Structure formats: structure tokens, C-alpha cells
Amino acid sequence: MGNVGVTEILLIAVVALLLFGARRIGDIGKGLGEGIKNFKQGLKEADELDSDKKQLPAGDATRGEASAKKSDGDPAVKQA
């Protein structure tokens, strides 16, 4: 189980070409490339969401705004 050389890689490529054909290997390569691209894009979007969450202040901002709106318009609501 040593190093894989050029001869072994060529042998594997020839066997794959014989088994699947040139068109099918192209489709497999295209699908693999698109899968890697989508995976990287998903990681990037997840990182952006995480960084956005870290920038928000502690607590829920929408809840605070809603309670402030209710108390401003209603004189019966006592503010602390």
C-alpha cells in the first residue's frame, strides 16, 4: 500500500473509461463539480448567517420594539 504513481492513475482512468464511456465520465465530473460548488456556497452562507447573529445585541430586538409601540400609544399602560 505504497505511493500511487502515474501508471496506476492511468490504469484506473482507462478502466473507468471502458466501464462508463467518455460521455458518462463527463457527466460524473460535471455533477461532482456542481456538488462541490454548492457545498462551498452553503458553507459561505452559513458563515454569513453566523456572523450576522453575532452582531445582534443580546435579547430579541423585535420584541422590544413591539412593547415600546404598545406603551407609546396607550396611556393605560404604565411604563417602569
Secondary structure, 3 states (H helix, E strand, C coil): CCCCCHHHHHHHHHHHHHHHCHHHHHHHHHHHHHHHHHHHHHHHHHHHHHHHHHHCCCCCHHHHHHHHHHHHHCCCCCCC
